[in-house]
Amino acid sequence: MIFFGPDGERQPERDVRERQAKAICASCPVRVDCLNYAVARPEKYGTWGGLNEDERSAERRRRMRRANAA
């Protein structure tokens, strides 16, 4: 599966898989909706809206800081 890695996946394979998933996300018409869904839940695993787990976590923190500043 391209959007979710298998158990025991090694970093080099993960990097390749995530690049492939992000390439699909880049042209997806619902990418922003997908990302918003994943950040709001929060979805802990996989590639959603073109971001991996760590990137979504950073995006979630960024959105929280922005909301708190408003």
N, C-alpha and C positions, 0 to 999 in steps of 0.2 A: 504494500500500500504506500502510496507516495506522500500522503499528507500526515501519516502517523507511522513512526518507526517501529520496527519489531523489537521485542525484548532482546537485550544483549547487543544491540546495534553499536558498532564501533564508530568513533568520531569521523574518520574519513568517509565512511559510507553515509553517515548522517549528513555530512556537509554536502555530498552529491545529491542525496535525496531532497534535502531542504532547498537547494538551488533549483532543482526540477520543479518542486511544488511552488516555489515563489515565482518561477517563470509562468506557470499556469495562472497563478493569482494575478499577475501583472496585467493580463488581458481580460480578466473576469469582470463582467458588468455589475456584479454584486459584491465586489471586493470590500468596499467600505462598509456595507451592511454586515458582511461576514465578520469583519474586524470588530465592529461595534458590538455585535452579539458576543463574540469571544471575550472581549474586554469587560463587558458588563456581567458576565456569568460568575466567575471567570473560568474559562476553559483552561485547564492546566496542561494539556498535552496536544501535540500536533502543530501543524501550520494552519493558521486561520487568517484570512485577510492579508496574506503575504508576510506575516510575522510568525516567528517561532516562539517558543515558551518564554525565553529570556527577553526577547524584544517586546512581547505583549506585556510582560511584567513591568518593563521600563515605561511603556506607553500608559499603562494603568497608573503608575506613580505620577507621570507627567500630567495626566488628566486630573488627578486628585489635587496636585499642587495648583494647577490652573483654576480649578473650581474653588479651592480654598482662598485663592488670591482675589477672586471676584466678589 
